[in-house]
Structures are given as C-alpha cells and as structure tokens.
Amino acid sequence: MKETVTFWKMLIFFVPLGISASLVTLSHSIINSTLARSPDPEYVIAGYAIAMSLLGITEKPATLLRQTCSALVRDRVSFRAMRTVAVYVFAAIMIVGLAFSYLPPGRLMIGAIFGIGESQLENVLNVYRILMFVSFFSGLRCLYHGLIIYNKRTFWLTIGMVVRLIGMYAVAQFFILGPGVQSSSVGAIIFLVGMMIESAVAFWEGSSLLKRKIPEKSPGHSVEKPADVFRFYRPLLFSSFIAVTIGPALNAMLGKAGDAEIAIAAFAIAFNLTQLMQSFFSYIHQIVLNFYRINPGRVNTFVLMIACIPSVLVGILAYTEAGPWFLSNVIGVSDRLLTEIIKALRVFLILTLVFPWLDYGNGILMLRRQTKTMVYSQSANVSIMLSTLIILIVLTPGWNGMIGAFAQSLGTLAELTVVMIAVKRGRESVLLRPSKEA
C-alpha cells in the first residue's frame, strides 16, 4: 500500500484543487469589472459587496459539506445519510435567507449592522434575495465535490470552475452589450448563473460515481445515519461561526488606529494579496484525508515541500522590487498607502508560514473525526487576535495595517498550537492503528 502513494500521484490530485481555488478570485473579478461599468459604480459595487458579506455568513454551512462528505462518505449508505443532513442545511439556509430578505427584524438588523440608508438597504436586500439561492447551489456542488475528491478525480473541480467562468463571462457580456448594468442585482445574477453551472458539473460527475464506483455498503464503515454525520459536522459549523467574528472585529478595531483609512485599506489589500498566494494551497487537508492513512511519511514529505511556497511568494512581494511595481502598476496604489501595504505584507509572512500546517493539522483532526477540537482552536484564534488588537491599538496605533496583520497572524498561530497539541496527543492511539478503511 505504501508504494501506491507517490509524490506525483499526490501532485496530480492536489494541483487541480489548487487551480480551482485560485480561479475563484477570477470569478469575482468578472463581477466587479462588470459592475464598474454602471452609471453609478460606487453605489452599485457597495450594494453588491454588502450583500456578499451577508452571503459569507449564510453560505458557510453549505461549503462545510465538502469536507464532511470527503471525510465520511465511503458508500451509498453513508451518502444517503450525508444527503439527509444536506437537506436540513439547505432548508435552514433558505429559512434564514427569507427572514433576512422579507421580515422586518431582518431589515432592521442589516440596516443597523451596516449603517446604510433606506435606498441602499432595499438595493442590498434585492441582491441578497438572489444570492441566497447561490448558497443552495454552492452547497449542492460541495456535497458532490466531496465524492469527487475522495475518488481522486479532482480535475473535475477545475473543469467545473472553468465552465463556470465561461458562463459568468457570457452573462456579463450580455448585460454590458445589452440592457446595461443598472443595479447591483446584475452581479448577483452573474454569480448565481456561474454557481448553477458549477453545481451541475459536480452533480453530473458525482452521480456518475455513485452509479459506477461507490458500493452500496463498505465493510466496517460506521457512518450509516444522519446522526453519525452531525457528530462530525456540528463542531465544524460552530467553529466557522466563531471565525465569522474575525473580519468585523478587525475592521472595527482598525478604525481606531492612528490613520484609520490608511490602516483599513492597507490591511485589506495586503490580506487579499496574501490570500491570493495562499488560495492554491488551501486544500492540504484533502491530501491528509485521502493519503495519510495509506502512507503518512510521504504525505509529510509532500507537505514539507509545498508548505513554504506561499511564504516565498509573499516574501517576493514584501522584500523585492516586484512588490512596489505590482502594487503601483497592477493594483494602482502609491505613496504612503503602498508603503503601509508592504509593511503589512512583511508581517503576513508569519501567517503564510503557519497556515499550511494549520490546514494539515485540521486534516488529521477530520481524519480522526475529532472536529470538536476545532471549536477550541478557533476560540483560541479569536481570543488571541482580539487581545493583540487591543494591545497594539493602545501601544502602537501608528502601526496602522500592521496591527491587523499581527493580530490575525498571532491568532492563527494560537489556533495552530491548539490543533497540534491535539494531534500529538492522539497520534499513537489513533493514527498508527491499522485502518479498516485504508
């Protein structure tokens, strides 16, 4: 069995996942560039961005279905249990979405949180009424992505993403050349069409795998009922809701920095660039889920080889002339903002060193079905991040965007510490036992 896991086999499995994750950035660029052609681009883009921040909250339970399905589904019996859980998740998402969109408490809460007027509030709600269906199709594709990933046909994720981009570009051109971009809802329509296309590709391939490759019952596999799935899924859900507080807390505290606008802008741009460099490597947990039980040594070697790449990429931007050139010619920033972004990128090197190993550790916890640990690790992240924010705002408000970069990096380091303690404690008792499913 050890001979079946090679570097190239893992690379062929991993690269399509990385490409599909990186292409997500391009899909959002298509939408933003389309909305920028509106007669009132600031208003239109702002309305879409606020609605997308709402989607980030309500879509998260759906995206967690990918990891859950990949970790738990080994036969049709476990898939039926997984599908039942997915139905509950979809129903909850739609109920929350309808409450946000149409009930007075939802309107009041959105208006209070984002501090927007009645005109923009109505615009945001119109956008979200479309985007809440994105959550459904996103969950559907993630459900079948889990099947596809476990069966090591990850190139289908790249295919689905490419077809999605083609569809989104076609719809964007329809609006640009036809009726024009008159409202923020155009962005939501483009996004919805793209997600429907990607979910259709995932459903087609996943259904084919269910018919051709996945057995009715895998000997020794213990996942048979929705309750078995919920035990794994529920802690993931709780930890994700804890993580939702990170973004608003960072922006709120950076508003108290020495130069609030510079701090928020520098942090946002530096973080987005860091995420762009890391996005390709955000599926390390899937390498662990699919290969660790077979040959942990080769998985560790593979992760060691790729874990440093995000740091190298961010380091090039932070410490060479490539960074200022890219920021001025591609992003379009200059002067003091450019300098503050570079400073924040240098701090984010900590995050790039930590994140791949955090994803690796989370993969081991998912492999053991010890997802409860993630609630504690995410709580440690938020606690350390908030403490660091408060301390740095008081002591060094002039650090501006660096404050957010330090806080987020140290919070992630605290999360990694909790995860690795849990991994080390259970290594011999769980991971070195022969696996019936391997």
Contacts in CASP RR format, 6 or more apart in sequence:
PFRMAT RR
TARGET T0000
AUTHOR 0000-0000-0000
METHOD contacts of the structure
MODEL  1
MKETVTFWKMLIFFVPLGISASLVTLSHSIINSTLARSPDPEYVIAGYAI
AMSLLGITEKPATLLRQTCSALVRDRVSFRAMRTVAVYVFAAIMIVGLAF
SYLPPGRLMIGAIFGIGESQLENVLNVYRILMFVSFFSGLRCLYHGLIIY
NKRTFWLTIGMVVRLIGMYAVAQFFILGPGVQSSSVGAIIFLVGMMIESA
VAFWEGSSLLKRKIPEKSPGHSVEKPADVFRFYRPLLFSSFIAVTIGPAL
NAMLGKAGDAEIAIAAFAIAFNLTQLMQSFFSYIHQIVLNFYRINPGRVN
TFVLMIACIPSVLVGILAYTEAGPWFLSNVIGVSDRLLTEIIKALRVFLI
LTLVFPWLDYGNGILMLRRQTKTMVYSQSANVSIMLSTLIILIVLTPGWN
GMIGAFAQSLGTLAELTVVMIAVKRGRESVLLRPSKEA
1 294 0 8 1.000
1 295 0 8 1.000
1 438 0 8 1.000
2 294 0 8 1.000
2 295 0 8 1.000
2 298 0 8 1.000
4 294 0 8 1.000
4 295 0 8 1.000
5 291 0 8 1.000
5 294 0 8 1.000
5 295 0 8 1.000
5 298 0 8 1.000
5 299 0 8 1.000
6 298 0 8 1.000
7 298 0 8 1.000
7 301 0 8 1.000
7 302 0 8 1.000
7 305 0 8 1.000
10 287 0 8 1.000
10 291 0 8 1.000
10 298 0 8 1.000
10 299 0 8 1.000
10 302 0 8 1.000
11 302 0 8 1.000
13 152 0 8 1.000
13 154 0 8 1.000
13 286 0 8 1.000
13 287 0 8 1.000
13 290 0 8 1.000
13 291 0 8 1.000
14 154 0 8 1.000
14 283 0 8 1.000
14 284 0 8 1.000
14 286 0 8 1.000
14 287 0 8 1.000
14 302 0 8 1.000
14 306 0 8 1.000
16 154 0 8 1.000
16 155 0 8 1.000
16 156 0 8 1.000
16 157 0 8 1.000
16 158 0 8 1.000
17 149 0 8 1.000
17 154 0 8 1.000
17 157 0 8 1.000
17 283 0 8 1.000
17 286 0 8 1.000
18 279 0 8 1.000
18 280 0 8 1.000
18 281 0 8 1.000
18 282 0 8 1.000
18 283 0 8 1.000
19 158 0 8 1.000
19 161 0 8 1.000
19 280 0 8 1.000
20 157 0 8 1.000
20 158 0 8 1.000
20 160 0 8 1.000
20 161 0 8 1.000
21 279 0 8 1.000
21 280 0 8 1.000
21 282 0 8 1.000
21 283 0 8 1.000
22 276 0 8 1.000
22 279 0 8 1.000
22 280 0 8 1.000
23 158 0 8 1.000
23 161 0 8 1.000
23 162 0 8 1.000
23 165 0 8 1.000
24 161 0 8 1.000
24 279 0 8 1.000
25 276 0 8 1.000
25 279 0 8 1.000
26 165 0 8 1.000
27 161 0 8 1.000
27 164 0 8 1.000
27 165 0 8 1.000
27 168 0 8 1.000
27 191 0 8 1.000
27 194 0 8 1.000
30 165 0 8 1.000
30 168 0 8 1.000
30 169 0 8 1.000
30 172 0 8 1.000
30 190 0 8 1.000
31 48 0 8 1.000
31 168 0 8 1.000
31 172 0 8 1.000
31 187 0 8 1.000
31 190 0 8 1.000
31 191 0 8 1.000
32 45 0 8 1.000
33 172 0 8 1.000
34 172 0 8 1.000
34 175 0 8 1.000
34 176 0 8 1.000
34 181 0 8 1.000
34 186 0 8 1.000
34 187 0 8 1.000
34 190 0 8 1.000
35 41 0 8 1.000
35 44 0 8 1.000
35 45 0 8 1.000
35 48 0 8 1.000
35 181 0 8 1.000
35 184 0 8 1.000
35 186 0 8 1.000
35 187 0 8 1.000
36 45 0 8 1.000
37 176 0 8 1.000
37 180 0 8 1.000
37 181 0 8 1.000
38 44 0 8 1.000
38 45 0 8 1.000
38 181 0 8 1.000
38 182 0 8 1.000
38 183 0 8 1.000
38 186 0 8 1.000
39 182 0 8 1.000
43 120 0 8 1.000
43 123 0 8 1.000
43 184 0 8 1.000
44 181 0 8 1.000
44 183 0 8 1.000
44 184 0 8 1.000
44 186 0 8 1.000
45 184 0 8 1.000
46 120 0 8 1.000
46 184 0 8 1.000
47 120 0 8 1.000
47 123 0 8 1.000
47 124 0 8 1.000
47 127 0 8 1.000
47 184 0 8 1.000
48 127 0 8 1.000
48 184 0 8 1.000
48 187 0 8 1.000
48 188 0 8 1.000
50 114 0 8 1.000
50 116 0 8 1.000
50 120 0 8 1.000
50 124 0 8 1.000
51 124 0 8 1.000
51 125 0 8 1.000
51 127 0 8 1.000
51 128 0 8 1.000
51 131 0 8 1.000
51 184 0 8 1.000
51 188 0 8 1.000
52 131 0 8 1.000
53 114 0 8 1.000
54 100 0 8 1.000
54 110 0 8 1.000
54 124 0 8 1.000
54 128 0 8 1.000
54 131 0 8 1.000
55 128 0 8 1.000
55 131 0 8 1.000
55 132 0 8 1.000
55 134 0 8 1.000
55 135 0 8 1.000
56 244 0 8 1.000
57 244 0 8 1.000
58 93 0 8 1.000
58 96 0 8 1.000
58 97 0 8 1.000
58 100 0 8 1.000
58 132 0 8 1.000
58 135 0 8 1.000
59 93 0 8 1.000
59 134 0 8 1.000
59 135 0 8 1.000
59 138 0 8 1.000
59 139 0 8 1.000
60 237 0 8 1.000
60 240 0 8 1.000
60 241 0 8 1.000
60 244 0 8 1.000
61 89 0 8 1.000
61 92 0 8 1.000
61 93 0 8 1.000
61 237 0 8 1.000
61 240 0 8 1.000
62 89 0 8 1.000
62 90 0 8 1.000
62 93 0 8 1.000
62 135 0 8 1.000
62 136 0 8 1.000
62 138 0 8 1.000
62 139 0 8 1.000
62 142 0 8 1.000
63 138 0 8 1.000
63 139 0 8 1.000
63 142 0 8 1.000
64 142 0 8 1.000
64 233 0 8 1.000
64 236 0 8 1.000
64 237 0 8 1.000
64 240 0 8 1.000
65 82 0 8 1.000
65 85 0 8 1.000
65 86 0 8 1.000
65 89 0 8 1.000
65 139 0 8 1.000
65 142 0 8 1.000
65 143 0 8 1.000
65 146 0 8 1.000
65 233 0 8 1.000
66 142 0 8 1.000
66 143 0 8 1.000
66 145 0 8 1.000
66 146 0 8 1.000
66 149 0 8 1.000
67 146 0 8 1.000
67 236 0 8 1.000
67 285 0 8 1.000
67 289 0 8 1.000
67 366 0 8 1.000
68 82 0 8 1.000
68 85 0 8 1.000
68 229 0 8 1.000
68 232 0 8 1.000
68 233 0 8 1.000
68 236 0 8 1.000
69 79 0 8 1.000
69 82 0 8 1.000
69 142 0 8 1.000
69 143 0 8 1.000
69 144 0 8 1.000
69 145 0 8 1.000
69 146 0 8 1.000
69 147 0 8 1.000
69 150 0 8 1.000
70 145 0 8 1.000
70 146 0 8 1.000
70 147 0 8 1.000
70 149 0 8 1.000
70 150 0 8 1.000
70 286 0 8 1.000
70 289 0 8 1.000
70 290 0 8 1.000
71 232 0 8 1.000
71 289 0 8 1.000
71 366 0 8 1.000
71 367 0 8 1.000
71 369 0 8 1.000
72 78 0 8 1.000
72 82 0 8 1.000
72 223 0 8 1.000
72 228 0 8 1.000
72 229 0 8 1.000
72 232 0 8 1.000
72 369 0 8 1.000
73 79 0 8 1.000
73 82 0 8 1.000
73 146 0 8 1.000
73 147 0 8 1.000
73 150 0 8 1.000
73 214 0 8 1.000
73 223 0 8 1.000
74 150 0 8 1.000
74 214 0 8 1.000
74 218 0 8 1.000
74 221 0 8 1.000
74 223 0 8 1.000
74 437 0 8 1.000
75 214 0 8 1.000
75 215 0 8 1.000
75 216 0 8 1.000
75 217 0 8 1.000
75 218 0 8 1.000
75 221 0 8 1.000
76 210 0 8 1.000
76 214 0 8 1.000
76 215 0 8 1.000
76 216 0 8 1.000
76 217 0 8 1.000
77 216 0 8 1.000
77 217 0 8 1.000
77 221 0 8 1.000
77 223 0 8 1.000
77 224 0 8 1.000
78 218 0 8 1.000
78 221 0 8 1.000
78 223 0 8 1.000
78 224 0 8 1.000
78 228 0 8 1.000
78 229 0 8 1.000
79 147 0 8 1.000
79 210 0 8 1.000
79 214 0 8 1.000
81 223 0 8 1.000
81 224 0 8 1.000
81 225 0 8 1.000
81 226 0 8 1.000
81 228 0 8 1.000
81 229 0 8 1.000
82 143 0 8 1.000
82 223 0 8 1.000
82 229 0 8 1.000
83 143 0 8 1.000
84 226 0 8 1.000
84 229 0 8 1.000
85 226 0 8 1.000
85 229 0 8 1.000
85 230 0 8 1.000
85 233 0 8 1.000
86 139 0 8 1.000
86 140 0 8 1.000
86 143 0 8 1.000
88 226 0 8 1.000
89 139 0 8 1.000
90 135 0 8 1.000
90 136 0 8 1.000
90 139 0 8 1.000
90 140 0 8 1.000
93 132 0 8 1.000
93 135 0 8 1.000
93 136 0 8 1.000
94 132 0 8 1.000
94 135 0 8 1.000
94 136 0 8 1.000
97 128 0 8 1.000
97 132 0 8 1.000
97 135 0 8 1.000
98 132 0 8 1.000
99 105 0 8 1.000
99 106 0 8 1.000
100 106 0 8 1.000
100 109 0 8 1.000
100 110 0 8 1.000
100 125 0 8 1.000
100 128 0 8 1.000
100 132 0 8 1.000
101 125 0 8 1.000
101 128 0 8 1.000
101 129 0 8 1.000
101 132 0 8 1.000
107 121 0 8 1.000
107 125 0 8 1.000
110 116 0 8 1.000
110 121 0 8 1.000
110 124 0 8 1.000
110 125 0 8 1.000
111 117 0 8 1.000
111 121 0 8 1.000
114 124 0 8 1.000
116 124 0 8 1.000
123 183 0 8 1.000
123 184 0 8 1.000
124 184 0 8 1.000
126 183 0 8 1.000
126 184 0 8 1.000
126 185 0 8 1.000
127 184 0 8 1.000
127 185 0 8 1.000
127 187 0 8 1.000
127 188 0 8 1.000
128 188 0 8 1.000
130 185 0 8 1.000
130 188 0 8 1.000
130 189 0 8 1.000
130 192 0 8 1.000
131 188 0 8 1.000
131 191 0 8 1.000
131 192 0 8 1.000
133 192 0 8 1.000
134 188 0 8 1.000
134 191 0 8 1.000
134 192 0 8 1.000
134 195 0 8 1.000
137 192 0 8 1.000
137 195 0 8 1.000
137 196 0 8 1.000
137 198 0 8 1.000
137 199 0 8 1.000
138 195 0 8 1.000
138 199 0 8 1.000
139 199 0 8 1.000
140 199 0 8 1.000
140 202 0 8 1.000
140 203 0 8 1.000
141 195 0 8 1.000
141 198 0 8 1.000
141 199 0 8 1.000
141 201 0 8 1.000
141 202 0 8 1.000
141 203 0 8 1.000
142 202 0 8 1.000
143 202 0 8 1.000
144 199 0 8 1.000
144 202 0 8 1.000
144 203 0 8 1.000
144 205 0 8 1.000
144 206 0 8 1.000
144 207 0 8 1.000
145 157 0 8 1.000
145 202 0 8 1.000
147 206 0 8 1.000
147 209 0 8 1.000
147 210 0 8 1.000
147 214 0 8 1.000
148 154 0 8 1.000
148 156 0 8 1.000
148 157 0 8 1.000
148 202 0 8 1.000
148 205 0 8 1.000
148 206 0 8 1.000
148 209 0 8 1.000
149 157 0 8 1.000
149 286 0 8 1.000
149 290 0 8 1.000
150 289 0 8 1.000
150 290 0 8 1.000
151 209 0 8 1.000
151 213 0 8 1.000
151 214 0 8 1.000
152 290 0 8 1.000
153 205 0 8 1.000
153 209 0 8 1.000
156 201 0 8 1.000
156 202 0 8 1.000
156 205 0 8 1.000
157 202 0 8 1.000
159 201 0 8 1.000
160 197 0 8 1.000
160 198 0 8 1.000
160 201 0 8 1.000
160 202 0 8 1.000
161 198 0 8 1.000
163 197 0 8 1.000
163 198 0 8 1.000
163 201 0 8 1.000
164 194 0 8 1.000
164 195 0 8 1.000
164 197 0 8 1.000
164 198 0 8 1.000
164 201 0 8 1.000
167 193 0 8 1.000
167 194 0 8 1.000
167 197 0 8 1.000
168 190 0 8 1.000
168 191 0 8 1.000
168 193 0 8 1.000
168 194 0 8 1.000
171 189 0 8 1.000
171 190 0 8 1.000
171 193 0 8 1.000
171 194 0 8 1.000
172 190 0 8 1.000
175 181 0 8 1.000
175 186 0 8 1.000
175 189 0 8 1.000
175 190 0 8 1.000
180 186 0 8 1.000
218 437 0 8 1.000
219 436 0 8 1.000
220 436 0 8 1.000
220 437 0 8 1.000
221 436 0 8 1.000
221 437 0 8 1.000
222 228 0 8 1.000
223 229 0 8 1.000
231 369 0 8 1.000
232 366 0 8 1.000
232 369 0 8 1.000
232 371 0 8 1.000
233 371 0 8 1.000
234 371 0 8 1.000
235 371 0 8 1.000
235 372 0 8 1.000
235 373 0 8 1.000
235 374 0 8 1.000
235 375 0 8 1.000
236 371 0 8 1.000
236 374 0 8 1.000
238 375 0 8 1.000
239 371 0 8 1.000
239 374 0 8 1.000
239 375 0 8 1.000
239 377 0 8 1.000
239 378 0 8 1.000
240 378 0 8 1.000
242 375 0 8 1.000
242 378 0 8 1.000
242 379 0 8 1.000
242 381 0 8 1.000
242 382 0 8 1.000
243 378 0 8 1.000
243 381 0 8 1.000
243 382 0 8 1.000
245 382 0 8 1.000
246 381 0 8 1.000
246 382 0 8 1.000
246 385 0 8 1.000
246 408 0 8 1.000
249 382 0 8 1.000
249 385 0 8 1.000
249 386 0 8 1.000
249 389 0 8 1.000
250 267 0 8 1.000
250 385 0 8 1.000
250 389 0 8 1.000
250 404 0 8 1.000
250 407 0 8 1.000
250 408 0 8 1.000
251 264 0 8 1.000
253 386 0 8 1.000
253 389 0 8 1.000
253 390 0 8 1.000
253 393 0 8 1.000
253 403 0 8 1.000
253 404 0 8 1.000
253 407 0 8 1.000
254 260 0 8 1.000
254 263 0 8 1.000
254 264 0 8 1.000
254 267 0 8 1.000
254 400 0 8 1.000
254 401 0 8 1.000
254 403 0 8 1.000
254 404 0 8 1.000
255 263 0 8 1.000
255 264 0 8 1.000
256 393 0 8 1.000
256 397 0 8 1.000
257 263 0 8 1.000
257 393 0 8 1.000
257 397 0 8 1.000
257 398 0 8 1.000
257 399 0 8 1.000
257 400 0 8 1.000
257 401 0 8 1.000
257 403 0 8 1.000
258 397 0 8 1.000
258 398 0 8 1.000
258 400 0 8 1.000
259 398 0 8 1.000
259 400 0 8 1.000
262 336 0 8 1.000
262 337 0 8 1.000
262 340 0 8 1.000
262 400 0 8 1.000
262 401 0 8 1.000
263 340 0 8 1.000
263 400 0 8 1.000
263 401 0 8 1.000
263 403 0 8 1.000
263 404 0 8 1.000
264 401 0 8 1.000
265 337 0 8 1.000
266 337 0 8 1.000
266 340 0 8 1.000
266 341 0 8 1.000
266 343 0 8 1.000
266 344 0 8 1.000
266 400 0 8 1.000
266 401 0 8 1.000
267 344 0 8 1.000
267 400 0 8 1.000
267 401 0 8 1.000
267 403 0 8 1.000
267 404 0 8 1.000
267 405 0 8 1.000
269 327 0 8 1.000
269 331 0 8 1.000
269 333 0 8 1.000
269 337 0 8 1.000
269 341 0 8 1.000
270 341 0 8 1.000
270 344 0 8 1.000
270 345 0 8 1.000
270 348 0 8 1.000
270 401 0 8 1.000
270 405 0 8 1.000
271 344 0 8 1.000
271 348 0 8 1.000
271 405 0 8 1.000
271 408 0 8 1.000
273 314 0 8 1.000
273 317 0 8 1.000
273 341 0 8 1.000
273 345 0 8 1.000
274 310 0 8 1.000
274 314 0 8 1.000
274 345 0 8 1.000
274 348 0 8 1.000
274 351 0 8 1.000
274 352 0 8 1.000
277 310 0 8 1.000
277 313 0 8 1.000
277 314 0 8 1.000
277 317 0 8 1.000
277 352 0 8 1.000
278 310 0 8 1.000
278 351 0 8 1.000
278 352 0 8 1.000
278 355 0 8 1.000
280 310 0 8 1.000
281 306 0 8 1.000
281 307 0 8 1.000
281 309 0 8 1.000
281 310 0 8 1.000
281 355 0 8 1.000
281 356 0 8 1.000
281 359 0 8 1.000
282 359 0 8 1.000
283 359 0 8 1.000
284 303 0 8 1.000
284 306 0 8 1.000
284 307 0 8 1.000
284 356 0 8 1.000
284 359 0 8 1.000
284 360 0 8 1.000
284 363 0 8 1.000
285 359 0 8 1.000
285 360 0 8 1.000
285 361 0 8 1.000
285 362 0 8 1.000
285 363 0 8 1.000
285 366 0 8 1.000
287 299 0 8 1.000
287 302 0 8 1.000
287 303 0 8 1.000
288 299 0 8 1.000
288 360 0 8 1.000
288 361 0 8 1.000
288 363 0 8 1.000
288 364 0 8 1.000
288 366 0 8 1.000
288 367 0 8 1.000
289 363 0 8 1.000
289 366 0 8 1.000
289 367 0 8 1.000
291 298 0 8 1.000
291 299 0 8 1.000
292 299 0 8 1.000
292 363 0 8 1.000
292 364 0 8 1.000
292 367 0 8 1.000
292 431 0 8 1.000
293 367 0 8 1.000
293 431 0 8 1.000
293 435 0 8 1.000
293 437 0 8 1.000
293 438 0 8 1.000
294 438 0 8 1.000
296 431 0 8 1.000
303 356 0 8 1.000
303 357 0 8 1.000
303 360 0 8 1.000
306 356 0 8 1.000
307 356 0 8 1.000
307 357 0 8 1.000
307 360 0 8 1.000
308 353 0 8 1.000
310 352 0 8 1.000
310 355 0 8 1.000
310 356 0 8 1.000
311 349 0 8 1.000
311 352 0 8 1.000
311 353 0 8 1.000
313 352 0 8 1.000
314 345 0 8 1.000
314 348 0 8 1.000
314 349 0 8 1.000
314 352 0 8 1.000
315 345 0 8 1.000
315 346 0 8 1.000
315 349 0 8 1.000
316 322 0 8 1.000
316 323 0 8 1.000
317 323 0 8 1.000
317 326 0 8 1.000
317 327 0 8 1.000
317 342 0 8 1.000
317 345 0 8 1.000
318 342 0 8 1.000
318 345 0 8 1.000
318 346 0 8 1.000
318 348 0 8 1.000
318 349 0 8 1.000
319 346 0 8 1.000
323 342 0 8 1.000
323 345 0 8 1.000
324 338 0 8 1.000
324 342 0 8 1.000
327 333 0 8 1.000
327 334 0 8 1.000
327 338 0 8 1.000
327 341 0 8 1.000
327 342 0 8 1.000
328 334 0 8 1.000
328 338 0 8 1.000
333 341 0 8 1.000
340 400 0 8 1.000
340 401 0 8 1.000
340 402 0 8 1.000
343 399 0 8 1.000
343 400 0 8 1.000
343 401 0 8 1.000
343 402 0 8 1.000
344 400 0 8 1.000
344 401 0 8 1.000
344 402 0 8 1.000
344 404 0 8 1.000
344 405 0 8 1.000
345 405 0 8 1.000
347 402 0 8 1.000
347 405 0 8 1.000
347 406 0 8 1.000
347 409 0 8 1.000
348 405 0 8 1.000
348 408 0 8 1.000
348 409 0 8 1.000
350 406 0 8 1.000
350 409 0 8 1.000
350 410 0 8 1.000
350 413 0 8 1.000
351 405 0 8 1.000
351 408 0 8 1.000
351 409 0 8 1.000
351 412 0 8 1.000
354 409 0 8 1.000
354 412 0 8 1.000
354 413 0 8 1.000
354 416 0 8 1.000
355 412 0 8 1.000
357 416 0 8 1.000
357 420 0 8 1.000
358 412 0 8 1.000
358 415 0 8 1.000
358 416 0 8 1.000
358 419 0 8 1.000
361 416 0 8 1.000
361 419 0 8 1.000
361 420 0 8 1.000
361 423 0 8 1.000
362 374 0 8 1.000
362 419 0 8 1.000
364 423 0 8 1.000
364 431 0 8 1.000
365 371 0 8 1.000
365 373 0 8 1.000
365 374 0 8 1.000
365 419 0 8 1.000
365 422 0 8 1.000
365 423 0 8 1.000
367 431 0 8 1.000
368 426 0 8 1.000
368 430 0 8 1.000
368 431 0 8 1.000
370 422 0 8 1.000
373 418 0 8 1.000
373 419 0 8 1.000
373 422 0 8 1.000
374 419 0 8 1.000
376 418 0 8 1.000
377 414 0 8 1.000
377 415 0 8 1.000
377 416 0 8 1.000
377 418 0 8 1.000
377 419 0 8 1.000
377 422 0 8 1.000
378 415 0 8 1.000
380 411 0 8 1.000
380 414 0 8 1.000
380 415 0 8 1.000
380 417 0 8 1.000
380 418 0 8 1.000
381 411 0 8 1.000
381 412 0 8 1.000
381 414 0 8 1.000
381 415 0 8 1.000
382 411 0 8 1.000
383 414 0 8 1.000
384 410 0 8 1.000
384 411 0 8 1.000
384 413 0 8 1.000
384 414 0 8 1.000
385 407 0 8 1.000
385 408 0 8 1.000
385 410 0 8 1.000
385 411 0 8 1.000
385 414 0 8 1.000
386 407 0 8 1.000
388 406 0 8 1.000
388 407 0 8 1.000
388 410 0 8 1.000
388 411 0 8 1.000
389 403 0 8 1.000
389 404 0 8 1.000
389 407 0 8 1.000
392 399 0 8 1.000
392 403 0 8 1.000
392 404 0 8 1.000
392 406 0 8 1.000
392 407 0 8 1.000
393 403 0 8 1.000
396 403 0 8 1.000
397 403 0 8 1.000
399 406 0 8 1.000
END
